[in-house]
Amino acid sequence: MAGAPAVISVVNQPISLQVNTSPGVPLSVKVVDANGNPVSGVTVTFMPKGNQALCSFAGGVNSAVTNAQGVATSAAITANGVVGSYLVEAWVGTWPPVPGAVGPAIFSLSNSPGYATGNVAAVVAAWNTAKADLATAQATLATLQTNLATLEADCDALYALNAGDVADWLRLHLIQTLLGNKPRVSAHGDSAPQVLAVFAAQPGGRDLAIVDQRPISSTPNGAACGLS
């Protein structure tokens, strides 16, 4: 026959919990007497210890009773929304522990940001579609840059022929067509400087070299889903 509880130890715990989710793995401890025999029918209290990152127990029940094997299993736990590490203490008896209480068994847990590993196939499919659309957008931008450079040359030729009003008309209508925007016109009727400011190659403004060139696998979801 088992004697009084003497030792409480961790049996099972999740390593990392995604924020605001339940891992489906409860906390379990085992209580034995001084001879290592399992002690059944005793209450164990689980108490999270942390300032921000924490977990909670289903129904607010943070205690359990040991079974015939001396094992007490907590209610389902859920991580809160704060990323970080924290401890959960398990004591024989109620909280706060009385002097001489057996414990604590200490669980080391952490709440992680949570990555899109539950629907990898859908993420990969969406990523492949996005990559194709990105390539199309970049090709369209390259074509637009070429067309704008050609137009600027045309406008320069018209200004050289003293037909600046025609060049202004071209720029005005093109910017309205492409950007849905009407350029400002100065008090003396010269729109060219304002339109040129829009069409001109701004320093770094349309330079794809400044775009973040890191591979998508350097991001958490990209790495988790094996994207490339």
N, C-alpha and C positions, 0 to 999 in steps of 0.2 A: 504494500500500500504506500502511495506517495506521501511524502511529508509536506512541510510548509514550503511555499515558494522560496527559492533561493537565487535563481538566475533567470534572467529574461534576455533573449537574444533575437536578432533579426533573422527571419526565415526567407522573406521575399519582399522585393520592392521594385518599382520601376526606376530606371536610371534618370530619364528625362521626360518631362511632360510638356506637350505643346500648350501654349497659353490658352486659357479659356476652354480647355478640353479635358476629358477624362481618359486616362490611358487604358482603362479596362483591366488594370492590374492593381489589386488592393495592397495594403500593407499587412504583413503577417509577422507575428512573433511567436516564440515558443518559451513556455515557462516550465522549468524543472525544479526539483528539490535538490538538496545538498548531495544526493546520491545520483543525480542525473535522471531521475524518474519523472515522466511528464506529470504535471499537475493540472487537473481538469477543474472546471467550474469556478475559476477565479476571474475577476474582472480586470481587464487591461484598458487603460486610457491612453489615447494617442493625442499628442499635443504639438501642433506646428509651432516652430520657434523662428521668427523672422520679422523684419521691419516692413518689407514691401512685397517681395515675391513670397507666395504662400500657397497652400492648398486647402480645400475645404472638404468636408465629408457629407455624403448624401444624407439628406434629412436632418443635417446638423448633429448626427449621431457619431461621436468620436470615441466610443468605447465598445468593447466586445468581450465575450466570455470564452475562455479556453475550452476546447473540446477534449475528447478522450486522449488525444495525442499531445495535449498541452498547448495546442496552437490556437491563437486568437487572431481572427482575420477582420480587418476594419471594413466599414462600409466603403462603397466606391468613392474615390477621391477625384477632385477636379482642380486643376491649376487655375489660379487667378490670372489676370491679364498683365502681370508684371514679370518681365524677364529677369532671372537671377537665381541664385542658389539659396537654400535654406535647409533647416533640419526639422525632423519630426521626432519627438521623444515619446517613448512608450514606457509606461510605468504600471506595475501591478497595483491595483486599487484605483481610487478616484483622484481627481485633480482638485487642488494641488496635492502632491504626494505628502503623506504624513512622515514624520521622522522614522527612519528605518525601513521605509518602503523599498521594494526591490525594483531596481531600474537605475538609469534609463537604458533601454535599447535605443540606439540612435540611427535614424534613417537619414541619408544624405540625398537630397533631391534637388532638381533644378528645373526651372520653367524655361523652355526654349521658345524662340520666335515662332516656330512651326512653319514648315515648308510644304510645298505642293506635291507631296509624295503619294498622296492618296488617289490621285487621278492623273498619273503620269502620262497615260496614252492620250488623254484629251489635251494636256499641256503640250506634248510633243506635236500633236496635229495642229494646234493653234499656232505654235511657234513656227512650224514649217510654212504655214500660210502667211504669217506675218513677215517672214524672211523674204518670201516672193514679192509681197506687196512693197516691202522696203526697197528691194532691188528695182522695182518698177518706178517708185518715187524718185530714187536717185538718178535713174536713167532719164526720167522726165525733167528733172532739174538740170541735168547736163545739157539736154536739148534746149531747154529754155535759156540757159546761159548763152549758148551759141546763137540762138535766134535774137536775143537782146543785143549781143555784140554786133550782129549784122545790121539790126535796126539803127544802132547808134552810128554806124558807118554811113547808113543811108541819110540819117538826119544831118550828119556833118557835111555830106555832099550838098544837101539842100541849103544849109546855111551858107556854104561857100558860094552858092549861086544866088545869094540874097533872097532865098525863098524860105526864110525862117518861119513864116506863118504856117507853111505846109508842114515843116518839121514839128512845130508845136501841135498841129492838128493830129499828126501821126502819134506822137507821144501821149497826147491826151486820150485818144480813143483806145490805144493799146493798153494803157494802164487801167482804163475803165473795164476793158474786156478781160484782162488777165486777173486783176486784183479787185475788181468791183469798187474802185475808189477813184474819186475825182481829184486831180492834183490842185493845189492852191495856185492861184494866179496873182502875181504881184500887182501893185497899184498901177504900174505903167503897162500892164498887159503882157508881160514877159513870163511865160510859164516854164520855159526851158530849164532854168536852174533848179526849180523844185522837182520837176520830173526826172532830171538827170540824177538828182540826189537819191531818188528811189531806185533807178535802174543801175546806177554805178555800182561797181563791185566794192562793197564796203569792206574795210579791213577785217578779214575773218568771217564776214557775214555769210558768205556762201561757200566757204572753203571746207570741203568735206574732211580735210586733214585734221581739222580741230575737233571733229566728232569723236566721242569716246570710242577708241578702237579696241578696248579690252574684249576678249571673247565672252560670249554670254555665259560660258561655264564658270566665269569668275564670280557670278552672282549666286546667292544661296539657292534659289529655285532652279537656276540653270544647272548648277552642279548636282543638285538632288535628283533632277529629272534626266541628267545625262545629255543636255542639249549642246549643240555645237554649231 
